[in-house]
Structures are given as C-alpha cells and as structure tokens.
Amino acid sequence: MAFAFIGKSARELLALPDDTSAVQDADRVVAVLRTDYERWSRWLVGLAAYLVFIVGLFVAVGMIAAMIAPGVLITGIDIVIVCVSLVVAAVSGWMLVRLWLTGRRMLRAAVAWMRLPYARGARARGTGGWVSARTVNFEPRIFVRVMTASLALLVAVAGIALFIRDVVEGTNALSVAALIIGVVSLASGLGQAGGVMRLVSGASEADPVWVRIRGMFRA
C-alpha cells in the first residue's frame, strides 16, 4: 500500500467540531485521527527522510569542497553526484515539512474533539483524566517520538556548536553543512516535541487539577 501523509479515514475527519457536532462522535473521531497520526509508517518515513537529508547534504558539501580545492580536475561524474545529492536532500527536507504540516493538522482536529465533551459538560473530569494526561508520553508510539525529538535536539546543539567553533577558528564548507544540519535538526526536534505537547494538552482536558490551574492563569 502506498504511503499517505494523511490516511483516507482521517482525511474525512479533519474538520474541527462546531456548535452542531455530536459529542458521542468525539471518541471515535479522536481514535481515528490519533491512529493515523501515530502510524509507525509516518514515524519511519520521517526518520528515513531526516537521515537521508543529512547524508545527502554531507555528500554534496564534501564533493563541492573537494572540487574547489586547488589542482582538482572536475569531472562530469562529480557534478552528477553533487546534483543528485542536493536533489535527494531537498526532497527529504520537503517530506519532513509535509509530515510536520499534516501531523499538526491532524492533531489540531484531534485535540479539539478531545476537549469537546468536557467543554459541553457531557463528561466529568476525574482521577482517570489525571492519570491519562501523565501517562500518554509513555505510550509506545508517542514515546519513540519523544526519543527521536530528544536525539534531534542533541544533534542540533552539536551542529550549531561546531559552526560557532569554526567561526572562531576558521570556517569551511563543512561548517556550513553543520549549521544547516543543526537548524534542520532543531526544527525536526521542536516539530516532534510540539506534536507530543499538543497531544498531552488535549489529554489534560480530562484532568481536573490542570484545568483548575489553567483557569487561575486565565483569570
């Protein structure tokens, strides 16, 4: 089956609830949207796109650095490798952006439906909501996203730190690659972490303690 950024069943449920939306449909809609967002295929495609981006960028930058060195004879194969590497990196970057945009769209709808029963007074907040809001991060499909977000942020720190070091000691082509990888890693880490935080925010709607605290700040 071909990969889809948003599955057909979820695509039909992306509309946010309105005043006429039935509360009894909320759990079903949330289940469909979360299942589609948390697909292993989405996570694996994102991980593969991220790794391919890094490899493609390093190959392209490494080849360019070698080609511009004094006395190096540039061949057609060299140019082809650079072009292919840049195209691969660009496509991978586009896939990362698409995953982020489609994931944000699904989670926005899912969280709105998660809050609907409580906003309408059709469901009471209780101890179960307090527990679920604090355990959602440990669900396997969410936990792996927390892990890869953390690793991406570590790579971001390393890449940006290398660039700053090279600014002081002398920059080169790989310094630019380190900066780009650092920025993309930062965006990838923040994108995944933001998705998890949005989901936790929706689950927290069932938590009477958090809702009370939130109300204090809004007052």
C-alpha positions in Angstrom: 0.0 0.0 0.0 1.3 3.4 -1.0 2.3 5.8 1.9 -0.1 8.7 2.5 0.7 11.6 4.7 -2.9 11.6 5.9 -4.9 8.4 5.5 -8.3 8.4 3.8 -10.3 7.7 7.0 -8.5 10.5 8.9 -8.8 13.0 6.0 -12.6 12.8 6.2 -12.5 13.9 9.9 -10.2 16.9 9.8 -12.9 19.4 10.2 -13.0 21.0 13.7 -16.1 20.5 15.7 -18.7 23.2 15.6 -21.9 24.0 17.6 -23.8 21.2 15.9 -21.2 18.5 16.4 -22.4 15.4 18.3 -20.5 14.8 21.5 -21.0 11.0 21.1 -18.8 11.1 18.0 -15.8 12.6 19.8 -14.1 9.4 20.9 -14.5 7.8 17.5 -13.1 10.8 15.7 -10.2 11.1 18.2 -9.4 7.4 17.8 -9.2 7.6 14.0 -7.1 10.8 14.0 -4.7 9.6 16.6 -4.3 6.2 15.0 -3.4 7.9 11.7 -1.1 10.4 13.2 0.7 7.8 15.3 1.2 5.3 12.4 4.6 3.6 12.6 4.9 4.4 8.8 4.8 8.1 9.5 7.5 7.9 12.1 9.7 5.6 10.0 9.3 7.9 6.9 10.2 10.9 9.0 13.3 9.1 10.4 14.4 8.0 7.0 13.9 11.4 5.5 15.9 13.0 8.3 18.8 10.6 7.9 18.8 10.8 4.1 18.8 14.6 4.3 21.9 14.6 6.5 23.7 12.0 4.2 22.7 13.9 1.0 23.8 17.2 2.4 27.2 15.9 3.6 27.9 14.1 0.3 27.1 17.3 -1.7 29.1 19.6 0.6 32.0 17.2 0.8 32.1 16.8 -3.0 31.9 20.6 -3.5 34.7 21.2 -1.0 36.9 18.6 -2.9 36.0 20.1 -6.3 37.0 23.6 -5.4 40.4 22.6 -3.9 43.4 23.8 -6.0 44.6 21.5 -8.7 41.5 19.2 -8.6 40.1 18.2 -12.0 36.3 18.3 -12.0 34.6 15.5 -14.0 31.0 15.0 -15.1 30.5 12.3 -12.5 31.4 14.7 -9.8 28.8 17.2 -11.0 26.2 14.5 -11.2 26.9 13.3 -7.7 26.6 16.8 -6.3 23.3 17.4 -8.2 21.8 14.1 -7.2 22.8 14.6 -3.5 21.3 18.1 -3.4 18.1 16.8 -5.0 17.8 14.0 -2.5 18.4 16.3 0.4 15.8 18.8 -1.0 13.2 16.0 -1.4 13.9 14.7 2.1 13.5 18.2 3.5 10.2 18.6 1.7 9.0 15.3 3.2 9.9 16.5 6.7 7.9 19.7 6.2 4.9 17.8 4.8 5.0 15.4 7.8 5.0 18.3 10.2 2.2 20.2 8.4 -0.1 17.2 8.1 0.7 16.0 11.6 -0.2 19.4 13.0 -3.4 19.4 11.1 -4.5 16.0 12.4 -3.5 16.8 16.0 -5.3 20.2 15.9 -8.5 18.4 14.9 -8.0 15.5 17.4 -7.3 17.8 20.3 -10.4 19.9 19.5 -12.5 16.7 19.6 -10.8 15.5 22.8 -11.9 18.7 24.5 -15.5 18.8 23.1 -17.2 16.5 25.7 -15.7 18.5 28.6 -16.4 21.9 27.0 -20.1 20.9 26.5 -20.4 19.5 30.1 -21.2 16.0 28.7 -18.3 14.3 30.5 -16.9 14.9 34.0 -13.2 15.3 34.7 -11.8 12.9 37.3 -8.9 10.9 38.5 -8.7 8.9 35.3 -8.1 12.1 33.4 -5.3 13.0 35.8 -3.6 9.6 35.1 -4.1 9.6 31.4 -2.6 13.1 31.0 0.6 11.9 32.7 1.0 8.5 31.0 0.3 9.5 27.4 4.0 10.2 26.9 4.8 6.5 27.7 2.6 5.0 25.0 5.0 3.3 22.6 4.1 5.3 19.5 4.4 8.6 21.5 7.5 7.5 23.4 9.5 6.9 20.3 8.7 10.4 19.1 9.9 11.8 22.4 13.1 9.8 22.0 13.8 10.9 18.4 12.8 14.5 19.2 15.4 14.5 22.0 18.1 13.0 19.8 17.3 15.5 17.0 17.7 18.4 19.5 21.1 16.9 20.6 22.2 16.8 17.0 21.0 20.4 16.7 23.2 21.5 19.6 26.2 19.7 18.2 25.8 21.1 14.7 25.3 24.7 15.8 28.2 24.4 18.3 30.5 23.1 15.6 29.6 26.0 13.4 30.2 28.5 16.2 33.6 26.9 16.9 34.5 27.1 13.2 33.5 30.8 13.1 36.2 31.4 15.7 38.8 29.0 14.3 38.1 29.3 10.6 35.1 28.3 8.6 35.0 25.8 5.7 32.4 24.1 3.6 31.7 21.5 6.3 31.0 24.3 8.8 28.0 25.4 6.6 26.8 21.8 6.4 27.0 21.5 10.2 24.9 24.7 10.6 22.3 23.5 8.1 22.0 20.1 9.8 21.8 21.8 13.2 19.0 24.1 12.1 17.1 21.2 10.4 17.6 19.0 13.5 16.3 21.8 15.7 13.2 22.2 13.5 12.7 18.4 13.5 13.1 18.1 17.3 10.8 21.0 18.0 8.2 19.8 15.5 8.0 16.3 17.1 8.1 17.7 20.6 5.4 20.2 19.8 3.2 17.5 18.4 3.6 15.5 21.6 2.9 18.5 23.8 -0.2 19.3 21.8 -1.5 15.8 22.3 -0.7 16.0 26.1 -2.6 19.3 26.2 -5.6 17.6 24.7 -5.4 14.7 27.2 -5.0 17.2 30.0 -8.6 18.5 29.4 -9.8 15.4 31.4 -7.5 16.4 34.3 -9.4 18.5 36.9 -6.2 19.6 38.5 -4.7 21.0 35.3 -7.9 22.7 34.3 -8.1 24.4 37.6 -4.5 25.6 37.4 -5.1 26.8 33.8 -8.2 28.7 34.9 -6.1 30.5 37.6 -3.8 31.9 34.9 -6.6 32.8 32.6 -8.5 34.7 35.3 
